[in-house]
Each structure stands twice: as structure tokens, then as C-alpha cells.
Amino acid sequence: MSNVSRVMGAFALALLIGASSAVAQVSTIKDGWLVMKVHSEMVDEDVLSGSDIDVDVKNGVVTLQGTVPSEAARARAIAVAKANDGVKNVVDQLKIAPARGSNMAAKADRAGDKAERAGERAADKTASATRQTGRAIDDGWIKSKIYAQYMADWNTVLNDSDIDVDVQNNNVTLNGTVKTAEAKAKAVSIAKATDGVKSVKDNLRVAAGTR
């Protein structure tokens, strides 16, 4: 009888440890990672073309700020944020505002720019054609695209980074902290290589206690 009790006790302990592990895994979802994850899922959302959204996360609570071009875009941005594991709540502070410049003007600008650089970017023809079927390459898209690329390196050099990406007229400013000088260099390199980026201002700091 005592053997049975011991077996049952061991089984119950194993279940408890498993449950605790699952809870710990959920609780270790970092706010910085959630910022990147939410942005990454906005990259290919056509309805968000012309949006310029800031995603802020504190203790799993997501705050959406910035502008979207329509009520449908607002609803989609909120839905995208809510669908992520680790998100406890979404605070909507988005404003509806027309995208800067009309679609026609934006397309004309992109077409002119593409013509000017046709010789030096011939290798990117296919990629450029594909991008034109999705969100426009504007400030909002650039911001989300950079975050999406950062997320791919979260488990390596950019883990535990807390980076704020600001984009104005295709010029990127990076603020916040990273763990190492290598992470700082990686973050800047990724931003510079992103389609549409004209310049990158590096204000990143290596967090205290790291190299």
C-alpha cells in the first residue's frame, strides 16, 4: 500500500512540476519580444497600408498608439495584437488619419525612385514586384519590418533587447538598450539593410552589466 502511495505521490509531483513549468514559460514572455512579435504580424496586413503604429508593452499589456487610415485598419491592428500569446490586454489609443500623401502620389514616388535606381538594384527586381502587391513601403511598414527582422534574432544576439524604432520620412532612429556591442551592431545593420531606409541614427546603449 505504501508503494502505491509513493507512486501516486510521485505522479502528482510530476504533474505539479509540469504545470509550474508551463506557467513559468508563459511568464517568461518578454515585453520586448512582444513588441517585435506584434509588429512582425502587421507587416503583410494590406489593410494597414498608410498606418504608422507604435506598439508599447508593459507587463504583457499592449498599448497601440499612432495613426491608421480607417476604422477597419484600427480593428485589424487591435485584433492582431490581441491574438498573441502573452498579451494580457490591449489598450487602443490609435487615431484615424489619412496616410501622408495619396496612394497615387506614393506610387508615383516609388516608381520614380525605382527608375532612378534601376541599374544598381536590378538584382532586387523580383522582390520589388512582390512588395508592390502588399503594404506600401512607407514609414509604418519600415518600422514593422525592422521589428520583424529583429525578432528573428531574438534567440541569438538580440535576446532581451529593448529597442524603440522611430521612422520619419524613411530615416530611422534607434533608441533603447541591447545586451552587447555585437547586438548593437546587428540592430543597426538590420535597420540599414531594410528596404526603403535612407539613413539610420544609432542611439542604442549597451545595458549596464554587459559587455
Number of C-alpha atoms within 10 A of each C-alpha: 6 7 8 9 10 11 12 12 12 12 12 12 12 12 12 12 12 12 12 11 12 11 11 11 11 11 12 9 15 18 21 20 21 24 26 26 23 25 24 23 18 24 23 17 16 13 19 25 22 27 29 26 24 20 19 20 20 14 13 20 18 24 19 21 16 16 22 25 19 18 13 12 21 22 14 16 24 18 12 16 25 18 11 13 12 19 19 12 14 17 15 15 13 22 18 15 15 13 17 14 10 11 13 9 11 17 15 12 12 17 11 12 11 16 11 11 10 13 9 9 12 11 10 10 11 9 10 14 10 9 13 12 10 15 19 22 22 23 23 27 28 26 28 26 24 25 26 20 17 24 21 15 14 16 11 10 20 23 19 16 23 21 23 20 18 19 19 14 11 20 17 23 18 20 16 15 20 25 20 20 16 13 21 22 14 16 24 19 12 14 27 18 13 14 17 16 21 13 15 18 14 16 14 21 17 17 15 10 7 9 10
